[in-house]
Amino acid sequence: MIFLTGSCAYPTLEMIWRGRTHASMALAGGLCLLLINKICCEKMRRCPLVLRCVAASCLITGVEFTVGFVCNRWIGLNVWDYSRVPLNLLGQICLPYSLLWCLLAVPAMALCELYRRGDLHRT
């Protein structure tokens, strides 16, 4: 369920932010939320929130770079290009978006917590 939630949320956010998305974003979103749940919500459970947000940002940025490199550079789909955004790496990731991921990590971790407690499984 966590993967499915992430695979719906990430493309939805992208549609809201830039008005278009790609199927690869569903895969990226699912992977991101799974990793956030496993690492930031389980393994780092007792760490301060700010540290967990930074870790989540690094996870999202890593997934985005990997998916971007494969989809955009290797396969040539040109799903996105951050080359005009300051502090980018090969046009696939950039510091401004990594900082945004820190903020979006809070609701992502809250969603994972709702799943953990079972609040989203009740009918």
C-alpha positions as CSV (number, residue, x, y, z in Angstrom):
1,M,0.0,0.0,0.0
2,I,2.9,2.4,0.7
3,F,4.3,1.8,-2.7
4,L,0.9,2.4,-4.4
5,T,0.4,5.6,-2.3
6,G,3.8,7.0,-3.4
7,S,3.2,5.9,-7.0
8,C,0.0,8.0,-7.0
9,A,1.2,10.9,-4.9
10,Y,4.4,11.7,-6.8
11,P,2.8,12.0,-10.3
12,T,-0.1,14.0,-8.7
13,L,2.3,16.5,-7.2
14,E,4.1,16.8,-10.5
15,M,0.8,17.4,-12.3
16,I,0.0,20.2,-9.8
17,W,3.6,21.7,-10.0
18,R,4.3,21.6,-13.7
19,G,1.1,20.4,-15.4
20,R,2.4,17.1,-16.8
21,T,4.0,13.9,-15.6
22,H,5.4,10.6,-16.9
23,A,4.8,6.9,-15.9
24,S,8.4,6.8,-14.6
25,M,7.3,9.2,-11.9
26,A,4.9,6.5,-10.5
27,L,7.8,4.1,-10.1
28,A,10.0,6.8,-8.5
29,G,7.2,7.9,-6.1
30,G,6.6,4.4,-5.0
31,L,10.3,3.7,-4.4
32,C,10.7,7.0,-2.6
33,L,7.8,6.4,-0.2
34,L,9.0,2.8,0.5
35,L,12.5,4.0,1.2
36,I,11.3,6.8,3.4
37,N,9.1,4.4,5.4
38,K,11.9,1.8,5.8
39,I,14.7,4.2,6.6
40,C,13.3,7.5,7.9
41,C,10.3,6.1,9.7
42,E,11.6,2.8,11.0
43,K,15.4,2.8,11.2
44,M,15.7,6.5,12.1
45,R,12.5,6.5,14.3
46,R,14.3,8.0,17.3
47,C,16.3,10.6,15.4
48,P,15.3,14.3,15.3
49,L,12.8,15.3,12.7
50,V,15.2,17.6,10.9
51,L,17.7,14.7,10.4
52,R,15.0,12.4,9.2
53,C,13.9,15.1,6.7
54,V,17.4,15.5,5.4
55,A,17.7,11.7,5.0
56,A,14.4,11.6,3.1
57,S,15.6,14.4,0.9
58,C,18.7,12.5,0.1
59,L,16.7,9.4,-0.7
60,I,14.3,11.2,-3.0
61,T,17.2,13.0,-4.7
62,G,19.0,9.7,-5.2
63,V,15.9,8.0,-6.7
64,E,15.3,11.1,-8.9
65,F,18.9,11.0,-10.1
66,T,18.8,7.3,-10.8
67,V,15.4,7.3,-12.6
68,G,16.4,10.5,-14.4
69,F,19.7,9.2,-15.6
70,V,18.1,6.0,-16.9
71,C,15.0,7.6,-18.4
72,N,16.4,10.9,-19.6
73,R,20.1,10.2,-20.4
74,W,20.2,6.5,-21.2
75,I,16.9,5.9,-22.9
76,G,16.4,9.5,-24.1
77,L,12.8,10.1,-22.9
78,N,13.6,13.7,-21.8
79,V,11.0,13.6,-19.0
80,W,12.7,16.5,-17.2
81,D,15.7,18.7,-17.5
82,Y,17.1,20.8,-14.6
83,S,20.1,22.0,-16.5
84,R,18.8,25.6,-16.3
85,V,18.2,25.4,-12.6
86,P,21.2,26.5,-10.4
87,L,23.3,23.9,-8.7
88,N,22.2,21.0,-10.9
89,L,24.0,17.7,-11.6
90,L,23.8,16.6,-15.2
91,G,20.3,18.3,-15.4
92,Q,18.8,15.4,-13.4
93,I,18.8,16.8,-9.9
94,C,19.3,20.2,-8.3
95,L,19.8,21.7,-4.9
96,P,16.6,23.8,-4.9
97,Y,14.4,20.7,-5.4
98,S,16.4,18.7,-2.9
99,L,15.6,21.5,-0.3
100,L,11.9,21.2,-1.4
101,W,12.1,17.5,-0.7
102,C,13.1,18.2,2.9
103,L,9.7,20.0,3.3
104,L,7.7,17.3,1.5
105,A,9.3,14.7,3.7
106,V,7.1,15.7,6.6
107,P,3.8,14.8,5.1
108,A,5.4,11.7,3.5
109,M,6.6,10.5,6.9
110,A,3.2,11.3,8.4
111,L,1.5,9.1,5.7
112,C,3.9,6.3,6.6
113,E,3.1,6.7,10.2
114,L,-0.7,6.5,9.5
115,Y,0.0,3.2,7.6
116,R,2.1,1.9,10.5
117,R,-0.6,2.6,13.1
118,G,-3.2,1.1,10.8
119,D,-5.3,4.3,10.5
120,L,-5.4,4.0,6.7
121,H,-6.4,0.3,6.8
122,R,-9.6,0.8,8.7
123,T,-12.9,1.1,6.8
